Amino acid sequence: MTDLVRDHSDLTEDDLEWLHALVSDWQLLADLSFADLLLWVPLRSADALPADRGRRALPDTGATVPGWVAIAQMRPTTGPTAYPEDLVGKVVRTGRRGLIDVAWRERRIVREGDPEWGSGIPVREESIPVRRGPKVLGVIQRSTNLSSARTPSRLELTYLQSASDLATMICEGTFPAPGEEPNMVRSPRVGDGLMRLDRTGRVTYASPNAQSAYRRLGYPADLVGESLGQITAELCDTGEPMEEALSVVLSGRAPREAEVESSGSIMQLRVIPLVVSGTRIAAIVLCRDVTELRWRDRELLTKDATIREIHHRVKNNLQTVAALLRLQARRLQIPEGRAALDEAVRRVGSIAIVHETLSHTPDELIDFDDIADRVITMAGEVSTPETKVTPKRTGSFGVLPAEVATPLAMALTELLQNALEHGLTNRFGTLEVVAHRYGDGEAPRDPGGVSVWGDWPGADEHARVVPDAGPASGRRLVTVVTDDGIGLPEDFDVESSNSLGLQIVRTLIVGELGGHLDFRPREGGGTEVVVDIPLGDAQSSRRQPPRTT
């Protein structure tokens, strides 16, 4: 709809927002009318059909326009459709649909004319001008399929009367309510239950579904003639003061949504005041039983809270384990044993950081930048006093799923500790973690906007070693850990190394995350470690069980 309006009309962005608010709510009008709705807006002069070239469109004055373009369509759920085909995007010249031209020119609802016979179906056509303030934005064509016409019941008469009032409000520019946000959430529909109130808030009609919904709340009598606000307040009386705004809503004086709960049932209510010629003449109330839906929501909230609590307890347990290992290390007189326990403390601590973060998030996604900063800080704090190094991070890891964050945090801990122990022991130096995240059809870029895939040291060699590396290989995360220390031994081979830390890193990155690990000398001295892991949907779907929402 947005593209059609911007490409073919002279309507402003504010006009477009008004039309979005209308279209988000016009299923209500279609169902009350038992009719199809088609929204037409005037073409700009440049888009006029050949026969209309030179005719100027004056949408603000009601003058003749070159033609019309259909930008939205809605079919009723309460009756048969008049137009089974899709008409959005259709363009017609002025004069082909006379009622639209009259409604636009005279700024009134047009119902004159005999039923039309399109595709062998009798269709009654009406046109409703769409007004925003003093400006008419377009025209709604309301088309009713008369093939199943019969003597209307009380329900149908109430629907049609309410539809007529809503159409008048659209023509007067009071529906949708000025300043009201577009209705993007699931509100009750006409078929869920409808009540019509008079000016005093008393029920003049209640559909069978609405009556049944109130019976489930605990009200067995007929709703007609009763004050909806009063009986709802009595049903939901818990001994606590009732929200004043709720009584205003249920009296029909303000457009609002509310939920009420009684007798184990939960009902969603939506009130729409009917204001014609500046006077509130009535209100319609849509209601829907949402008991099962809300119980499911509560179960999900409880499950999420339970998962967060589990992460919190796992974090506490890991910190307890780390504390016990630290106490044991202090009592050991063997330097090798003390060093091994200190390494275990660091590994347990890196996992605890991930679980601590998960205990504060509503889902299994983590902003890994915070974890990386804490791991980097922890590595710097536990380095020897003789090693004067302040690690730093460049770039952003972004949001990662938990099954990627945990092994990556452990691997990062091991790489930083390895650099501090073997590359930068007893010396001044620099230690940097550079993160590059790219994919989704875009070339990799660093925060400065410079292309990354040929920028960071050793990128070309890495691309040759890893055949699927590069922008075309999907969403990936490249992490480079660099130091300017003593560098790698000449006979270094990560696969044959007996270092427990490097074996852990290789198992996590290559075996668990399906990534690539590359150690190489850094230009200018030192070591560079490149960790390249995929972040594509295939990996996520393989490692994440589906969640029910």
N, C-alpha and C positions, 0 to 999 in steps of 0.2 A: 504494500500500500504506500509506504514511504517513497519508494522509487517511482511509482506511477504519479504521485502528487508532484514530486520534484521535477519529473521529466516532462509533464504535460500540462501543468496548471501554474497559475500565478499566486497560489496560496502561500502564506508565510509559514514560518516554523511554528508560531503560536497557533495558527489555524490548524496545522497538522497535528499538534498535540491535542487540540480539542476533538478532532476527528478520531484520534486514537482512543481517547477517553470514551467517546460515543460508541465506537465499534467494540471496545472491550466489554460493553454492557448491553449491546442491542440484541443479544439472544433473548433477553427478557421481552422486548417488544415483539420479536418474531413469534415467540411462543404464545404471548397473550393475543396476538392478532391471528393466529393460525395461518400465517402468511410468510412468503419469502420477502426478504429485504435486499435491495440493491442500491448502493450508494453511488451517485453520479456527481462529479465535479466538472465545472466548465473548463473547456480547453483554452489555452492561451492562443493568441492570434497566430503565432508562428506555427502552431500545430493544427491549424484549421484544415479541413478537407478541401480539395481543389475547388469545388464549387463555391466555397465560402471564403476564398482568399480575398483580402481587402476589407472584410468585415471585422470591426474592432470589438474585442471583448471588454466589457465594463462590469466586472463582477460586483463592484461595490454599489452600483446604481440600479441594478435590476434590468439593465438594457439587454438587448439580444446578444447572445454569445455565439461563437462559431460552431460549437458542438459540445459533446459530452463524452467523458471517459468514465467507465465503471471501475471503481477502485476497491470495492469490498462487496461481499455477498454473504447472506446468512439464510439458512433454511430452518423451518420450524421443526421442533421435536413433538409438537402437539397435533400436527396435521400433515396432509400430503403436500409435497413440494409442487410448485408451478413450473419451476425451471430445473430439471435434472442436470442440464449442462452447466458448465462453468462459464460465467459471463464476465469475470474480472478481466480487465484489460480491453474490453470491447469499446470501440469508439463509434459514435453515431453523430450525424449532423443535426443541427437545429431543425425542428419540424418533423422529425421521424418519430418522436415520442412527445406528443402534444401536451399531455398532462404535466410533464416535467417542465416544459417551457412556461406553461401558465403558472405553476407553483413558484418558479424562479422569478417570473416577471411581476406577479401580483403578491408574492410573499405570503401565501396562505395555503392551507391544506386543500387540495383539489380532489374531490370524490366524484365529479360528474362523469357521465359517459356510460355506455352499455358494456357488459362483459365482452372481452375479446376472446376469440377462439384461436389460440396458438397451439399447434401440433394436436388439434382435435380436442383440446381441454379448455373448458370455459374458465376464464381468468378475470377477476375483478381487479382493476388497477386503481391505485391511489398514489398521490404524490405529496410528500411532506418536506417543506423547506427546512434546511438545517441552519439555524441562526446562532451566531456567536456575537453577543452585544448587538450593535446596529448592522452587522455584516452578515449576509447570507453566504454560506460556504459551499453549499451544494444542495442536492435534493435526494431524499430517500424514496425510491419507488417500492411501494408495498403491493405485492401481487398475491391474491388469494385464489387457490384452486377450488373451484365451485363444483367439481365433479362429485364430491361426497357431501354436498350441502344437505342439511336436515334441520328439523325444528330445533332451535338451540335450547339447551338446558339452563338452569340457574347458573351452573358453573361457567358455561360458555358465555352467557350474557355478562357475568361479572368480569370475565377475561376481556371481552371486547370493550366494555366500558372503561376498564383500566388501561387498555391499549389506546383507546381514543384520548384519554387524559394525558398519557405519556407522549403521544404524537403532538398534542397541543403544546406541551412543555418543550419539546424539541423545536417546534416552530417558534416559540417565544424565547428560546435560548436559555431555559432554566433546567434542562436536562441534557447532558449530565450536569450535576451541580457545579457552578463556577468555583474553581479553586480545588475541586476534589481530585484526588489522585486516580489515575486509571485503575479499574478493578482487575488486577492480575491474579488474584487468588481464587480458589474454588468457592464461590458463593452458592447459596441455595438457588435452585432453578424453579420455574413455575410448577413443574410436575412433582417436585418434592413436597410441596405444600404451600398454599396461599391463603391469606386472610385479607379482607378489605375492612378498613376502619373508617368511621365517620370523623368529623372534626373534633369530637370530644374523646376520641380514642376507644370508642366502643366498637365491637366486632359486628359488622353488617353481613358478612359472609365468610364462611370458613370451608375450604375444600375438604373432601374426605381424608386426604392424606394429612392435612393440617390438624384435623380433629383427632386422628389416630396418634399423631405425634404428641399432642397434649394429654391424651389418655395415658401414654407411656410415662409422661411426667407426673401423673397422678391426678389429673382432672377428668372425672368421668362424665360430667354434664356437657350440654351443648354450649359452644362458645358464643353463638350469636346472641347479641344483646349485652354481653359482659364487657367490662373494662379490661382490656388485655394487660395493661400494666399492673392493675390491682391483682388479678388472679395469678399472674406470673410471679409477683412479689410474694404472695401467700404460699405458692408452691415451693419457692426457693428460699423460704424463710429459715435461716439457720440460727437465729438468735443474735446475729451480728448486724450492724447497720448496713442497709442495702445501698449500693452505689447510686447516688442521686442521678447520674447521667443515664443509668439504665432505665429508670422510670420515665425519663424524658424520651428516650428512644422508643420505648414500648407504647407511648401515647401517640406516636406518629408525628411528633413535632420536628424531628431532626433526622436527616439521613445518616444512618449508622448501622453497624453490625455489632452483635453481642452474642454471647453464649450463656445459656442457663443450664443448671444441673439440678435434678430432683429425682428421687426414687431410683437412683442408679442409672438414670438416662441423662444424656447430654444433648441439647438441641441448639443448633445455630440459627440465629434470627437475623434477618436483614430488613430494615424498614426504609421505605421510599415514600416520602411525603409527595402528594399530588397537588401541585400549586399551579392554578390556572388563573391568568389575568391578575397575578399578584396576591391571590387569596388561596389559602390552604383549604381545599374542599374535602380531602380525604387522604388516606394513606394505604399503601399495600404492604403487607408483611409476608416475606418469604421465609419458610422454615424448613429445616432438614434435620433429621436424626443423625447425629455424628458420634453416637456412643461408641461403636466399634472402632471408628477411625481414631478417636481420642484415646481409647484404651491402647490401641496399637502405638500411638505416639508416646504414651506414657511408658509402655514397655520398652520402646527404643531408647527413650531418655534414661530409663533405669539401667538398660544394658550398657549404654555409653558410660553412665556414671560408674557402673561396676567395673568396666574395662579400665577406666581412669584410676579407680581405686586399686585395681590389681597392679597397674604400672607403678603406682605410688608405693605399694608394699614391696614390689620387686626391687625398686630403687632403695628402699630402706634396708632390705635384706642384703643387697649387694654392698651397701655402705657398711653394714655390720661385718660382712665377710672381709671387706678391705681393712676394717679396723683390727680384726683379729689377726689378719696376716701381718699387719704393720706391728702389732704387739709381739708377734712371734719373731719377726725379723730383728727387733731390738734385742731379743734375748739370745740370738744366735751369735756365736763367736767366729763362725766360719764365714769369711767374706763372700765366697761364691754363693753360699746358701742365702745370705742376707740380700745379695743382689738379685737372686732369682725371685725371692719373695717380694722385693720392691717392684720388679717387673710385673708380677702377678697383681699387685695392688693397682698399678697404672691401668692394666687391662680391665680389671673389674671396674675401676672408676670410669673408664670411657663408656662402658655399657650402662653404668648407672646414670650417666648424664643423659643418654638417649631415653631411658625410662622416666627420668624426671621430667623431661620435656613432654613425653607422651602423656604424662599424668595431668598436664595442663591444657591439652588440646582435645577438641570434641571428636576428632577423627584420627586416623592412622597416618596423617601427613605431618611432616616436621619441617620447619624453617631451619635448614641445616647450617646456615651461616652462624647462628648463635652457638650451635654445638661445636662447629669448627673453631670458633673463637675461644671457647672454653677449653677445648682439647689443646689448642696451641698455647694458651696461657698456662695450662697445667704442665705442659712439657717444659716451658721456660722456667717455671717455678722449681721443678725437681732437678734441673740441671745442676752440675757441680759448681761450687763457687768460683773455681778457676775458669769456667767457661762463661765468657761475657757475651751472651747472645740474647737478643730480643726478637723472637719470632713474630712474623706479621702475615696477614692475609691480604691478597689482592683478588678482585673479582668476586662473584657471587655463586654459591652453590644452588640457591633457590630452594623450593619446597620439594622434599623427597619423601617417598613412602617409607614406613618404618622398616620394611624388610631390606631396603637399600641403606638406610641411615645407620643401622646398627653395625653391619660389617664394615661400612666405609669409615665410621668413627674409630673402630678398632684398628683398621689398616692405617689410618692417618696417625693414630697414636704410635703405632710401631715404627712407621717411617720417620716421624719426628724424633722419637727416642733413638733410633738407629743413627740419624744424622748427628745428634748431640753427643752420643757416646763414641762414635767411631770417626766422624768427619770433623767435628769441631771440639774435640776434647782438649781442655786446658789452653784455649786460645780465644781471641776475639774473632767474630765473624758474623755473617748474616744468614738467616734461615727464613725462607719465604714459601708460603703456600699460595699458588695461583690457581683459581678455579675458572674454567670456561664452560659455559652451558650453551648448547646450540641445538638447532633442529627445527621441526615443524615447518620445513620448507625454506628456512632462512639461513644465510651464511653465518657462521660463528662470528661473534663480535665481542670485544671486551668492553668494559664500562665506558671507555673513552671514545667508543665508536669506530675503532680501527679494526680491520679484519684480523681475526685471530689465527686462522689456520696457517698462515705463513709468517706469523709474528713471533710467537714464543719460541725460544731457542730449541732447536732440534725438531721443529714441527714437520719439516719436509722429510727428515729421516723417519720420523714416527709414522707418517702417512704411507711411506713405502713399506715399513715393517708390517703395519696393520692394513691389509688390503681394503677393508670396508670402512676405514676411517675417513672422515671428511663430511661435508655438508649433505651429501646425497644419502648417507647411511642412516638417517632418521635422528631422533632425539638422543643426544649423548651428553655425558659429563666428562670433561677432561680436567684432571687435577695434576698439577705439576709441583713437586716438592724439590726446591733447589737450595743448595748451600755452597759456600765458597771455601769449604774445608780442604782436607788433604787429598780428597778424591778417592776413586775406587782402586783396589789392588789390581795389578796387571792380570792376574789369573782369576778375576772375579767372575762367577757364574751363579746367578740367582737360583737356578734349578738344582745345582749340586751343592749349594751352600748348606752347611749344617747349623746355621743360625735359626733358632726357634722363632724369633720375631719375623724373619723374612719368610719362613715357611708358613707362618700364620697369614702374612700379607698375601702370599701367592694363593693360598687356599681360599681366602675370602674373596679376592678380586677375580681370579681366574675361575676357580671352581664354583663359588656360590653366586657371584654376580655376573658371570659370563663375560668379563671384561678382559683387558690387556694390560700387562705390566711391563715396563721398559726401564732398565737402569742404564745410564750412559754418563760419560764424563761431561762436565759442564764447560762450555767455552769460557776461557779465562781462569779455569781452575775450580775444583769442587765437583759435586755430583748433582745429577738431575734425574729424578724419578718421575715417570709419566704414568698416571693411572687413567685408563680410558674405559668407561663403563657405559653400557647402553641404558637408556631410560624409556625405551619405546613401549607401546601398548602391549606388544607380544610378551615382553618380560613381566609387565604388571599383571596381565591376565594369567600368566603361568604361575606366578608366585602369590597372587592375592585371591583368596576364595571370594566368590560373589557375596555381596551384602544385601540383605533384604531391607528395603526402605518403604 
